[in-house]
Amino acid sequence: MATNTLLNADMITKRALLILHQKLTFIGNINRAYDDSFAQDGAKIGSTLRIRQPNQFTVRSGSALSVQNVVETNTALTVDTQLGVDFEFSSKELTMNIDDYAKRYLEPAMARLAAQIEANVWSSMYKSVANVVDADTVAPALIHLNRARKRLTDSLAPPDNRNVLLSTDHTVKFVDALKGLFQDSTQIKDQYREGMLGRIAGFDLYESTHVSDHLTGTAAKITGYLSNGATQTGAAIVVDTGTTTFLAGDVVTFAGVFDVHPETKVSTGVLKQFVVTANSGTSATSLAISPAIVASGARQNVSSAIADNSAVVKIGAGANELLNSSLAFQKDAFTFATADLVLPKGVDMASRQVYDGISLRFVRDYTISDDQFPARFDVLYGAAAIRPELACRIHADG
């Protein structure tokens, strides 16, 4: 019979971490940053990481020197969310081996922990994405994946590590829509027998039950709001006071404000999309948006500033409607960071392990009064959209 000597702390933690990693669908396909300086004595760096954004430059014409200032920007990533799963067992149950322990305790515990982390990260990350493939009232089809691919390519997303995270509803409709297209025999089998889509249009496609639709504010598509003030730029746009609401995650355009090529700054002729970053209230006088409007210089991202009385139009869904949130993204659009939690002393067991950028701590103690072994698993993490332009939401609700 296997004894408790098989169940040492490192073995339990490694197995739990492997199970957790396998269950993280969205997080498993984005950047994962691990920083052990959080847990080093005398080397605490606080709870915020600053991630540098790529520098951008203007191009000189002619031979005369034109030196430009390099203004580095960064995105703050706060590592301050601690989630964990706790349970206990008796000394009699220590006779099981690691496989039994994994099946009875680690599998269900890590499944629940992974689900909560995924749900939390997803709900905050999709609301940072302004790009939307708008196919309102139309059923999902291959063209919508290709439009998402175009949006990522136009934003200069690297061609590798591109993924699509689908809602369960979109998975059903995409599988049905693509069933007649030519694929290799293995992928056809997976579509029919497993409901799996595999790699299509340059994306690896995954299904997740945590992908939920976004409920928009009470503003209709033709919102009735107009910009109030000429040549507005930045992340706060003054508007005429209205009576309807915008919610964080809603996507809008402003009349006459077009997207530009990221490098040449030539207008694409397509209205620039912006995501609302804060709920507006019922009598909004300004809208908080992302990306911030920059009308000139190396970081120019629009054809022109917002003119006075430019119409504000909502993209995709109308008043109190659902905006589908299936998401196409390149790996570098988002970052998930974990940090080491301090290992306590004077307990029965304690271990901390890191795998593929994810740090997990396991601690077990003993209570003599009831002969029980309480145990806990903890993850300290943060997530941020560091380059949300490398992602695109897919709205197709037909």
N, C-alpha and C positions, 0 to 999 in steps of 0.2 A: 504494500500500500504506500502511495506517495505521502510524504510528510510535509510539514510546514517549512522545512528547509528549502523546498523548491520555490516557495513563495517569498523570495527576498524583494526588497523595495525596488531595486533597479529593474528587475524582471517585470514586476507589476506595472511600473511606470512606462517602460518601453512598450509593453503590449498595449496598454491603454492609449498611449500616444499614437501608435500605429493605427489602431481602430479609429481614433478621433480623426486622424489625417485622411483616412479613406472615406469618411462620411462628409467631409467638407467639400461640396461640389463647387460652389462659387469661389470660396476662399482658396481652394486648391488650384484655381486657374488665374489668380492674380498674383502680383508681387507680394512676397512675404519677407518682411524685414525683422531680423532678430538682433537685439542689442543686449549683450550680457553686462554692459556697464551699469545697468540699473541695479544690479545685485552686488556689485563689487564694493567692499568697504572702502570708504574714502573716495569713491569715484561715482557717486550718485549724479545723474544728469537731469534730475527732475522728471516730470511726466510728459514733456513735450519734445518731440523730434521735429527738426526743421529740415524739410526735403527740398533741395535746390531744383528749380525749374530750368529747362534749357535756355541758354542765352540766345538772344536774337539780335540781328544787326541790320543796318541799312547798307545799301550798295552805292559806292561813289561812281559818278560819271566823269570821265576825263582824268587828267594826270595830276591835278591839284589835290594835295593832301586834305582830307576832311575827317579829322579825328572825332570819334563819337564816344560818349561816356558809356561805360558798361554798367548797367543797373541790374544786379542780380536779384531775382525774386525767389521766394520759397513758399511752400505750403506747410502749415503746421499740422502735425499728426500727434494727437494727444493719446497717450497710452495710460488710460485711467479706468477702464472697465474690467472688473473682476467678476468672473462667473465660475461657478463650481457645482459639483454634485457630491452629496454626502450620503453615506449609508453605514450600517454596522452589521456585524455578524458575531456569532459566538465562537469560543475556542474550539468547539467540536468541529466547526466547519473549516478549520485550518488544515484538515487532513487532505483536502482536495489538491489536485495538481494545477498547474497554470492554465491548462486548456479548460478544465472545469470552472476555474475561477473566472476566466475570460467570458465563458458562456453565461454564467449565472450573474455576474456582477459587472464586468467591464463592458460587454456589448450593450446592454440596456443603458448603463450610465453614460457611456460615451455617445451613444445615439442621441440621448436627450441633450447632452451638453453641446454637441455639434449642431443640433437643430436650433437651439437658442442662439448660438453664436451666428450661424448663417442668417437667421431671421433678422437679428439685430443689424448686422452689417449690410444686408441687402436693403432693408428699409431706409437706411441713411444714404447709401451709395447711389441708388437709382435717382433720387431726388436732386442729385448734383449734375445730372446729364441733361444738356439742353437739346442735343440732336435727337430728332424724332422722324422716323419714317411714318408719314401720316397716310393711312389707308382706311379712313373711317368708313364703316359699313361694308367693307370689302373683306372677303375671307383671306386668311394667310396663304401666300403662294411664294414660289421661288423668286419672283421679281422683288419681293420685299426683302429677302435676304441679300439679293444683289444690290438693292438700293442702300441697304445698311453697309454693305461692303464698299460701295462707292463713297459713302459718307466718311468712312474710316480712311479710305485711301486719299480722299481730298483733304483730309486733316493730317496727312503724312504719317499715318499709323504704320509701323513696320509690318511687313506681310506675314511674319511668323506669329505664333501664339495668339491667333484670333479665335474667339469663341462666341457662341450664342447660348445664353441661358434662357430656356423656354418655360413658360407656365405649362401646367398640365393640359389646359385647354388648347393652347397653341400647338403643343406636341401632337395631340390628336389630329388637329386640322392640317398641320404640315405633313404628317405621315400619310394622311389620306390624299393630300394634294400632290405629293411627290411619288406616290406608289407606281405610277406608270412610266416614270422617267428611267432612262438606262442607268444602271449601276452594276457593279460587279456582283456575282452571285451571292457572296457572303453578306454584302450589305442588304441586298433584296431579302435574304432570309431573315436578317435582324429586323428589318422593317415589318415584315409580316408576322414573325413569330415572337419578337421581343418588343416591338414598338419603338425601336431605336433608329435614329436618323444618321448617326455617324458623321462623316465629314462632307459638307455640301457648300458650294459657292465660296470656298476658301475658309470656311469656319468648321470647327469642331462643335457639334451641337449637344447640349446636355439638357436634361429635364430636371426641374426642381419644384417641389411643393411649396417652397418659400417664396416663389415669384408670385406676387399678388398685384392686381390692377390698382392704379392710382385713382382715387376719387378726387375730382377737381372741385374748385370753388364754384360759387353761384354765378359768376360772370359767364355770359354766353360766348359763343365763338366771336361774333361781332360784339365786342364788349361794351361799346359805347364810350369807352375811355379814350381821351386824347392826351398827348403829351402837352405839358404846360411849361413852355420856355424853349427858346431857340438854342441850337448847338449844344444839346445835353450829351454828356459823356459820363463814364464812371459806372458804379454799381447801384446807385440810387437815382431813379428817374422820377421827376415830378410829373404828376398827372392831374387832370381836372378831377375834382371830387365826384365820386360816383356813389352808387348804392349797392353794388354787388361785390363779391369777394374773390380774391385770388388766394390759393393755398400753395404752400411750399411744394414744389414738384410740378406745378402747372407750367406750360411752355407757351411763350408769346413771341410775336414779332412786332416790329414798329415800321410803319409805312415809310418806304424810301431808304431803309437801312439794310444794305446788302452785305452778304459775306464776301470775303476776299481770299485770294490764294495766300496761304500762310507765309510764303517766301517772297513772291513778286508783288503782293498787295494789290493785284488787279481784281476788280470786282467780278464775282461769278454770275451776277445777275439773279442770284437766289437770295431771298430775304433771310437775314441772319436770325437764327433761333436763340432765344434766351430762356433760361429756367428761373422761375420765381423762387427765391431762397427763404422767404419769410411770409407767413400769413399776413394778408393786407388789412383785414377788418372790413366792415361794411361801408365805410366812407373813406376809401383810400385817397390819400393825397400824394402818395409816392409808392413806387414799386421797387423792392430790392431784387436785383437780378444778377445772374452769372451767365457767361463771363462779363466782367466789367467792360464797358464800351471804350475802346481806344481808337481814335480816329486818325492818328498820324504816328510817325516814328517807327522804330524797329518792331514794336509790339502791336502795331495797328492790326485790328481784327474786323473792321467794318469799312464800308465804302465812304461813309460820312457820319457825322454826328446826327443825333435826332433833331429834326426841325420842329418848330412849334406846331401844335395841332396835328401831329402824326397819329394816325389811328393805331390803337393797340388791339391786336387780333390774337385770339387764343387758338392754339394748334391742337388738332386731334379731337378731343372731346369737348362738349359744350358745358352747359350749366349742370353741376352735380352729376356729371357722367363719369364713366370709368375710362381711363386712359390705359390701354394695355401696356404692360411694363416688361415684356420679354426684351432681353438686352443683348445686343452685339457689342463686343468689346475686345480690345487688344490688352494683353496682360498688364502693360504699364499704365493703364488708365487709373488703376486703383492699387493701394498698398494696404496690407494687413500686417501689423507689427505686434509682436509679443515680447515681453521682457521677463527675466527671471524673477520669481518671487523668492524671498529669503527662506532658507530652510531652518525650521525651528530645532532647538536642541531639547533633550530630555523627553523625547517621545519614543514610542515603540519602533516606528519606522519613518523614514523621510527620504524622499528621492526627488530629483529634478532632472528631466531629460529634455533634449532638444532634437527635433527631427524635421528636416525640410523647412526651417524657419519658424517652427512652432515650439514654444516652451510650455511644458506641463509639469506641475508640481503635485506629488502624492505624499500625504501625511497620514499615518495611522497611529492611534494611541490605544491605551487599554484602561478600562474602568473596572476596578476590582470589585465594586459593589454588586455588579450584575454579570461579571465575566463576559463582557462584550468588548469588541474591537471597533470603535468608531473610526471611519476612514473618510478622507476628503480628497477630491481632485480639484485643482484650481488652474485657471488660465487668466493672465493679466494681458489685456490687448487694447489696441486702438486701430482705427481704420480711417482712411482718407482718400478722397478722389484727387489724385495729384495731377492727372492730365485727363479730365473728363471729356475733352474734345476727341479722345480716342475711343469713345463709346457712343452707342446710338440705340435709343429705345425703338421698339417696333410696335406700332399701333395698327392692328388689323382685327376688327371685331365682327366681321360678317359671318 
